[in-house]
Amino acid sequence: MVFANAGTLGTVPGRRDELVAHLTRRSETLAAAGCLTYEVGVDDEQPDVVFVVELWTSRAAHRASLDLAEVQESIAAARPLLSGEFGGFRFDVVGSPLHD
């Protein structure tokens, strides 16, 4: 069952674009771990927030990815850019009108 993880990452004022550049670096590791999509976005009305939507092959694949060295290194590198304000939600996808 596909697992969705969508959220917001608050950034240190003025560092949003730095975080976006970090999060959008190419990663074959994520694809190999079961990440189907990892979309990063911004809204100029919220200049210190980054939006992320992830789809994974399963909740377990997402959880396991957090133990990968590349992911741990990426999280550590992003920490100085984050304000500590996070939001979001997670759910198991049960259907879509776009595909079977």
LUMKEPA-537073 format. One record per residue: x, y, z negated of N, C-alpha, C, O, CB in turn; residue in three letters; residue number from 1. Coordinates in steps of 0.1 Angstrom, whole numbers, plus 2048, in hexadecimal, padded with zeros to 3 digits. Glycine has a CB too. Layout:
N
+------+------+------+-------+-------+-------+------+------+------+------+------+------+-------+-------+-------+-------+-------+
! n.px ! n.py ! n.pz ! ca.px ! ca.py ! ca.pz ! c.px ! c.py ! c.pz ! o.px ! o.py ! o.pz ! cb.px ! cb.py ! cb.pz ! vexgu ! kolfi !
+------+------+------+-------+-------+-------+------+------+------+------+------+------+-------+-------+-------+-------+-------+
!    X !    Y !    Z !     X !     Y !     Z !    X !    Y !    Z !    X !    Y !    Z !     X !     Y !     Z !   ala !   NUM !
...
+------+------+------+-------+-------+-------+------+------+------+------+------+------+-------+-------+-------+-------+-------+
END
This chain:
100
+------+------+------+-------+-------+-------+------+------+------+------+------+------+-------+-------+-------+-------+-------+
! n.px ! n.py ! n.pz ! ca.px ! ca.py ! ca.pz ! c.px ! c.py ! c.pz ! o.px ! o.py ! o.pz ! cb.px ! cb.py ! cb.pz ! vexgu ! kolfi !
+------+------+------+-------+-------+-------+------+------+------+------+------+------+-------+-------+-------+-------+-------+
!  808 !  7F4 !  800 !   800 !   800 !   800 !  809 !  80C !  800 !  812 !  80D !  7F8 !   7F6 !   800 !   7F4 !   met !     1 !
!  806 !  816 !  809 !   80E !   822 !   809 !  80C !  82A !  7FD !  801 !  82C !  7F8 !   80A !   82A !   816 !   val !     2 !
!  817 !  830 !  7F8 !   817 !   838 !   7EC !  81A !  847 !  7F0 !  823 !  849 !  7F7 !   821 !   833 !   7E1 !   phe !     3 !
!  812 !  850 !  7EB !   814 !   85F !   7ED !  819 !  866 !  7E1 !  814 !  863 !  7D6 !   808 !   865 !   7F3 !   ala !     4 !
!  823 !  86E !  7E3 !   828 !   876 !   7D8 !  829 !  885 !  7DD !  831 !  887 !  7E6 !   836 !   871 !   7D2 !   asn !     5 !
!  821 !  88E !  7D8 !   820 !   89B !   7DD !  822 !  8A5 !  7D1 !  81D !  8A2 !  7C6 !   813 !   89F !   7E4 !   ala !     6 !
!  82B !  8AF !  7D3 !   82D !   8B7 !   7C7 !  833 !  8C5 !  7CB !  836 !  8C8 !  7D6 !   836 !   8B0 !   7BE !   gly !     7 !
!  835 !  8CC !  7C0 !   83C !   8D9 !   7C1 !  848 !  8D9 !  7B8 !  848 !  8D4 !  7AE !   832 !   8E5 !   7BE !   thr !     8 !
!  852 !  8E0 !  7BD !   85F !   8E2 !   7B6 !  861 !  8F1 !  7B4 !  863 !  8F8 !  7BE !   86B !   8DB !   7BD !   leu !     9 !
!  861 !  8F6 !  7A8 !   864 !   904 !   7A6 !  873 !  906 !  7A7 !  87B !  8FE !  7A2 !   85F !   908 !   798 !   gly !    10 !
!  877 !  911 !  7AD !   885 !   914 !   7AF !  889 !  920 !  7A7 !  881 !  928 !  7A3 !   888 !   916 !   7BE !   thr !    11 !
!  896 !  921 !  7A4 !   89C !   92D !   79E !  899 !  938 !  7A8 !  89B !  936 !  7B4 !   8AB !   92B !   79B !   val !    12 !
!  894 !  944 !  7A4 !   891 !   94E !   7AD !  89C !  951 !  7B7 !  8A8 !  952 !  7B4 !   88E !   95B !   7A5 !   pro !    13 !
!  898 !  951 !  7C4 !   8A1 !   954 !   7CF !  8A9 !  948 !  7D4 !  8B1 !  949 !  7DD !   8AB !   95E !   7CB !   gly !    14 !
!  8A6 !  93C !  7CF !   8AE !   930 !   7D3 !  8A5 !  926 !  7DA !  8AA !  91B !  7DD !   8B4 !   929 !   7C7 !   arg !    15 !
!  899 !  92A !  7DE !   890 !   921 !   7E5 !  896 !  91B !  7F2 !  896 !  90F !  7F4 !   883 !   928 !   7E8 !   arg !    16 !
!  89C !  924 !  7FA !   8A1 !   920 !   807 !  8AD !  916 !  806 !  8AF !  90D !  80E !   8A5 !   92C !   80F !   asp !    17 !
!  8B4 !  918 !  7FB !   8BF !   90F !   7F8 !  8BA !  901 !  7F5 !  8C0 !  8F7 !  7FA !   8C8 !   914 !   7EC !   glu !    18 !
!  8AF !  901 !  7ED !   8A9 !   8F4 !   7EA !  8A3 !  8ED !  7F6 !  8A5 !  8E1 !  7F8 !   89F !   8F5 !   7DF !   leu !    19 !
!  89D !  8F5 !  7FF !   897 !   8F0 !   80B !  8A2 !  8EA !  814 !  8A1 !  8DF !  819 !   890 !   8FB !   813 !   val !    20 !
!  8AD !  8F1 !  815 !   8B9 !   8EB !   81D !  8BE !  8DE !  817 !  8C1 !  8D5 !  81F !   8C4 !   8F6 !   81E !   ala !    21 !
!  8BE !  8DE !  80A !   8C3 !   8D1 !   803 !  8B9 !  8C6 !  806 !  8BE !  8BB !  809 !   8C5 !   8D4 !   7F4 !   his !    22 !
!  8AC !  8C8 !  804 !   8A2 !   8BE !   805 !  8A0 !  8B9 !  813 !  89C !  8AE !  815 !   895 !   8C3 !   800 !   leu !    23 !
!  8A4 !  8C1 !  81D !   8A1 !   8BD !   82B !  8AE !  8B8 !  832 !  8AD !  8B5 !  83E !   89C !   8C9 !   833 !   thr !    24 !
!  8B8 !  8B5 !  82B !   8C4 !   8AF !   831 !  8C0 !  8A0 !  835 !  8B9 !  899 !  82D !   8D0 !   8AE !   827 !   arg !    25 !
!  8C5 !  89C !  840 !   8C2 !   88F !   845 !  8C6 !  884 !  83C !  8D1 !  885 !  836 !   8C9 !   88D !   853 !   arg !    26 !
!  8BD !  87A !  839 !   8C0 !   86F !   830 !  8BB !  862 !  836 !  8AF !  85F !  835 !   8BA !   871 !   822 !   ser !    27 !
!  8C4 !  85A !  83B !   8C0 !   84C !   840 !  8BD !  843 !  834 !  8B6 !  83A !  835 !   8CB !   846 !   849 !   glu !    28 !
!  8C3 !  847 !  828 !   8C1 !   83F !   81C !  8B2 !  83F !  818 !  8AD !  834 !  815 !   8C9 !   844 !   811 !   thr !    29 !
!  8AC !  84A !  819 !   89D !   84B !   815 !  895 !  842 !  81F !  88C !  83B !  81A !   898 !   859 !   816 !   leu !    30 !
!  898 !  843 !  82B !   890 !   83A !   835 !  892 !  82B !  832 !  889 !  824 !  832 !   894 !   83D !   843 !   ala !    31 !
!  89F !  828 !  82F !   8A2 !   81A !   82C !  89B !  815 !  81F !  898 !  809 !  81D !   8B1 !   818 !   82C !   ala !    32 !
!  899 !  81F !  816 !   893 !   81B !   809 !  884 !  81A !  80A !  87D !  816 !  800 !   897 !   826 !   7FF !   ala !    33 !
!  87E !  81E !  815 !   86F !   81D !   816 !  868 !  82A !  817 !  85C !  82A !  816 !   86A !   815 !   80B !   gly !    34 !
!  86F !  835 !  819 !   869 !   842 !   81A !  863 !  843 !  829 !  86B !  843 !  832 !   872 !   84E !   817 !   cys !    35 !
!  856 !  845 !  82A !   850 !   847 !   837 !  850 !  855 !  83C !  852 !  857 !  848 !   842 !   842 !   837 !   leu !    36 !
!  84F !  85E !  833 !   850 !   86D !   837 !  854 !  874 !  82A !  850 !  871 !  81F !   842 !   872 !   83C !   thr !    37 !
!  85B !  87F !  82D !   85F !   888 !   822 !  85F !  896 !  827 !  868 !  89A !  82E !   86E !   884 !   81C !   tyr !    38 !
!  854 !  89D !  825 !   852 !   8AA !   82B !  854 !  8B5 !  820 !  84F !  8B4 !  815 !   843 !   8AB !   830 !   glu !    39 !
!  85B !  8BF !  824 !   85F !   8CA !   81B !  859 !  8D7 !  820 !  85A !  8DA !  82C !   86E !   8CC !   819 !   val !    40 !
!  852 !  8DF !  818 !   84C !   8EB !   81D !  84D !  8F7 !  813 !  850 !  8F5 !  807 !   83D !   8E9 !   820 !   gly !    41 !
!  849 !  902 !  818 !   849 !   90F !   810 !  83D !  917 !  813 !  836 !  914 !  81D !   856 !   917 !   813 !   val !    42 !
!  839 !  920 !  80A !   82E !   929 !   80C !  834 !  937 !  807 !  837 !  938 !  7FB !   821 !   925 !   803 !   asp !    43 !
!  834 !  940 !  810 !   83A !   94D !   80C !  833 !  954 !  801 !  838 !  95E !  7FB !   83B !   956 !   819 !   asp !    44 !
!  827 !  950 !  7FE !   81F !   956 !   7F3 !  824 !  950 !  7E6 !  821 !  956 !  7DB !   810 !   953 !   7F5 !   glu !    45 !
!  82C !  946 !  7E6 !   833 !   940 !   7DB !  842 !  93E !  7DD !  846 !  933 !  7E0 !   82C !   932 !   7D7 !   gln !    46 !
!  849 !  949 !  7DD !   857 !   949 !   7E1 !  861 !  941 !  7D9 !  86C !  93F !  7DE !   85C !   957 !   7E2 !   pro !    47 !
!  85D !  93C !  7CE !   866 !   934 !   7C6 !  860 !  926 !  7C4 !  862 !  920 !  7B9 !   868 !   93B !   7B8 !   asp !    48 !
!  859 !  921 !  7CE !   854 !   914 !   7CD !  856 !  90C !  7DA !  855 !  912 !  7E5 !   844 !   914 !   7CA !   val !    49 !
!  85A !  900 !  7D9 !   85C !   8F7 !   7E5 !  852 !  8EC !  7E3 !  850 !  8E6 !  7D8 !   86B !   8F1 !   7E6 !   val !    50 !
!  84B !  8E8 !  7EE !   841 !   8DE !   7EF !  847 !  8D1 !  7F5 !  84E !  8D3 !  7FF !   834 !   8E2 !   7F6 !   phe !    51 !
!  844 !  8C6 !  7F0 !   849 !   8B9 !   7F5 !  83E !  8AF !  7F6 !  837 !  8AD !  7EC !   855 !   8B4 !   7ED !   val !    52 !
!  83D !  8A8 !  801 !   833 !   89E !   803 !  83B !  891 !  808 !  842 !  892 !  812 !   827 !   8A1 !   80D !   val !    53 !
!  83A !  887 !  800 !   841 !   87A !   804 !  837 !  86F !  806 !  82D !  86E !  7FE !   84B !   876 !   7F9 !   glu !    54 !
!  839 !  867 !  810 !   832 !   85A !   811 !  83C !  84F !  811 !  846 !  84F !  818 !   829 !   85A !   81E !   leu !    55 !
!  839 !  845 !  809 !   842 !   839 !   807 !  83A !  82C !  80A !  82E !  82C !  809 !   847 !   839 !   7F8 !   trp !    56 !
!  842 !  822 !  80D !   83B !   815 !   810 !  834 !  80F !  804 !  82B !  808 !  805 !   846 !   80B !   815 !   thr !    57 !
!  839 !  813 !  7F8 !   832 !   80F !   7EC !  837 !  818 !  7E0 !  841 !  81F !  7E1 !   835 !   800 !   7E9 !   ser !    58 !
!  830 !  817 !  7D5 !   834 !   81E !   7C9 !  841 !  818 !  7C4 !  849 !  820 !  7BF !   829 !   81C !   7BE !   arg !    59 !
!  843 !  80B !  7C5 !   84F !   805 !   7C1 !  85B !  80A !  7C9 !  866 !  80C !  7C4 !   84E !   7F5 !   7C2 !   ala !    60 !
!  859 !  80C !  7D6 !   864 !   811 !   7DF !  868 !  81F !  7DA !  874 !  822 !  7D9 !   860 !   811 !   7EE !   ala !    61 !
!  85F !  827 !  7D7 !   862 !   835 !   7D2 !  869 !  834 !  7C5 !  874 !  83A !  7C4 !   855 !   83D !   7D0 !   his !    62 !
!  865 !  82C !  7BC !   86B !   82B !   7AF !  879 !  826 !  7B1 !  882 !  82B !  7AA !   863 !   821 !   7A6 !   arg !    63 !
!  87B !  81B !  7B9 !   889 !   816 !   7BB !  892 !  820 !  7C2 !  89E !  820 !  7BF !   888 !   809 !   7C4 !   ala !    64 !
!  88D !  829 !  7CA !   896 !   832 !   7D1 !  89C !  83C !  7C7 !  8A7 !  841 !  7C9 !   88D !   83B !   7DB !   ser !    65 !
!  896 !  83E !  7BB !   89B !   847 !   7B1 !  8A8 !  842 !  7AB !  8AF !  849 !  7A5 !   891 !   84A !   7A7 !   leu !    66 !
!  8AB !  835 !  7AD !   8B7 !   82F !   7A7 !  8C3 !  82F !  7B1 !  8CE !  82B !  7AE !   8B4 !   821 !   7A3 !   asp !    67 !
!  8C0 !  833 !  7BE !   8CB !   833 !   7C8 !  8D5 !  83E !  7C5 !  8D1 !  849 !  7C1 !   8C5 !   834 !   7D6 !   leu !    68 !
!  8E1 !  83B !  7C8 !   8EC !   844 !   7C5 !  8EA !  851 !  7CD !  8EC !  85C !  7C7 !   8FA !   83F !   7C9 !   ala !    69 !
!  8E6 !  850 !  7DA !   8E4 !   85D !   7E2 !  8D9 !  865 !  7DC !  8DA !  871 !  7DC !   8E1 !   859 !   7F0 !   glu !    70 !
!  8CE !  85F !  7D7 !   8C3 !   866 !   7D2 !  8C7 !  86D !  7C4 !  8C4 !  878 !  7C2 !   8B7 !   85D !   7D0 !   val !    71 !
!  8CE !  865 !  7BC !   8D3 !   86B !   7AF !  8DC !  877 !  7B2 !  8DB !  881 !  7AA !   8DA !   860 !   7A7 !   gln !    72 !
!  8E5 !  876 !  7BB !   8EE !   881 !   7BF !  8E6 !  88D !  7C4 !  8E9 !  898 !  7C0 !   8F8 !   87D !   7C9 !   glu !    73 !
!  8DC !  88B !  7CC !   8D4 !   895 !   7D1 !  8CC !  89C !  7C6 !  8CB !  8A9 !  7C6 !   8CA !   890 !   7DC !   ser !    74 !
!  8C6 !  895 !  7BD !   8BF !   89B !   7B1 !  8C9 !  8A3 !  7A9 !  8C5 !  8AE !  7A5 !   8B9 !   88F !   7A9 !   ile !    75 !
!  8D5 !  89E !  7A6 !   8DE !   8A5 !   79E !  8E2 !  8B2 !  7A5 !  8E4 !  8BD !  79F !   8EB !   89D !   79C !   ala !    76 !
!  8E4 !  8B2 !  7B2 !   8E8 !   8BE !   7BA !  8DD !  8C8 !  7BA !  8DF !  8D4 !  7BB !   8EC !   8BA !   7C8 !   ala !    77 !
!  8D0 !  8C4 !  7BA !   8C5 !   8CD !   7BA !  8C2 !  8D3 !  7AD !  8BC !  8DE !  7AD !   8B9 !   8C5 !   7BF !   ala !    78 !
!  8C5 !  8CD !  7A2 !   8C2 !   8D2 !   795 !  8C5 !  8E1 !  793 !  8BC !  8E8 !  78D !   8C9 !   8CA !   78A !   arg !    79 !
!  8D0 !  8E6 !  796 !   8D3 !   8F4 !   794 !  8CA !  8FE !  79C !  8C9 !  90A !  799 !   8E1 !   8F7 !   797 !   pro !    80 !
!  8C3 !  8F9 !  7A6 !   8BA !   901 !   7AE !  8AC !  901 !  7A8 !  8A3 !  909 !  7AD !   8BA !   8FC !   7BC !   leu !    81 !
!  8A9 !  8F8 !  79F !   89B !   8F6 !   79A !  899 !  8FF !  78D !  8A1 !  900 !  785 !   899 !   8E8 !   797 !   leu !    82 !
!  88C !  904 !  78C !   888 !   90C !   780 !  883 !  903 !  775 !  882 !  907 !  76A !   87E !   916 !   784 !   ser !    83 !
!  87F !  8F6 !  778 !   87A !   8ED !   76F !  86A !  8ED !  76F !  864 !  8E5 !  768 !   87E !   8F2 !   761 !   gly !    84 !
!  865 !  8F5 !  778 !   856 !   8F4 !   77A !  853 !  8EB !  786 !  857 !  8EC !  791 !   850 !   903 !   77E !   glu !    85 !
!  84B !  8E0 !  782 !   847 !   8D6 !   78C !  838 !  8D4 !  78B !  832 !  8D5 !  781 !   84F !   8C9 !   789 !   phe !    86 !
!  833 !  8D0 !  797 !   825 !   8CD !   797 !  823 !  8C2 !  7A2 !  82C !  8BE !  7A9 !   81C !   8D9 !   79B !   gly !    87 !
!  817 !  8BC !  7A2 !   815 !   8B2 !   7AC !  80C !  8A7 !  7A8 !  805 !  8A7 !  79E !   822 !   8AC !   7B0 !   gly !    88 !
!  80B !  89D !  7B1 !   803 !   891 !   7AF !  808 !  886 !  7B7 !  80F !  887 !  7C1 !   7F4 !   895 !   7B2 !   phe !    89 !
!  804 !  87A !  7B3 !   808 !   86D !   7BA !  7FB !  865 !  7BB !  7F2 !  865 !  7B3 !   813 !   866 !   7B2 !   arg !    90 !
!  7FB !  85D !  7C6 !   7F0 !   854 !   7C8 !  7F3 !  84A !  7D2 !  7FC !  84B !  7DB !   7E3 !   85C !   7CD !   phe !    91 !
!  7EB !  83E !  7D2 !   7EC !   834 !   7DC !  7E3 !  837 !  7E7 !  7D7 !  83A !  7E4 !   7E9 !   826 !   7D5 !   asp !    92 !
!  7E7 !  838 !  7F3 !   7DF !   83B !   7FE !  7D6 !  830 !  801 !  7DA !  824 !  802 !   7E8 !   83E !   80B !   val !    93 !
!  7C9 !  833 !  803 !   7BF !   828 !   805 !  7B9 !  829 !  813 !  7B2 !  820 !  817 !   7B4 !   829 !   7FB !   val !    94 !
!  7BC !  833 !  81B !   7B7 !   834 !   829 !  7BA !  841 !  82F !  7BE !  84B !  828 !   7A9 !   831 !   829 !   gly !    95 !
!  7B7 !  842 !  83C !   7B9 !   84E !   844 !  7B0 !  84D !  850 !  7AE !  843 !  856 !   7C8 !   850 !   848 !   ser !    96 !
!  7AB !  859 !  855 !   7A4 !   859 !   861 !  7AD !  859 !  86D !  7A8 !  85A !  879 !   79A !   865 !   861 !   pro !    97 !
!  7BA !  85A !  86B !   7C3 !   85B !   877 !  7C9 !  84E !  87B !  7CE !  84D !  887 !   7CE !   864 !   873 !   leu !    98 !
!  7C8 !  843 !  873 !   7CE !   836 !   877 !  7C7 !  82B !  86E !  7C1 !  82E !  864 !   7DD !   836 !   875 !   his !    99 !
!  7C9 !  81F !  873 !   7C4 !   814 !   86B !  7CC !  810 !  860 !  7C9 !  807 !  858 !   7C2 !   807 !   874 !   asp !   100 !
+------+------+------+-------+-------+-------+------+------+------+------+------+------+-------+-------+-------+-------+-------+
END
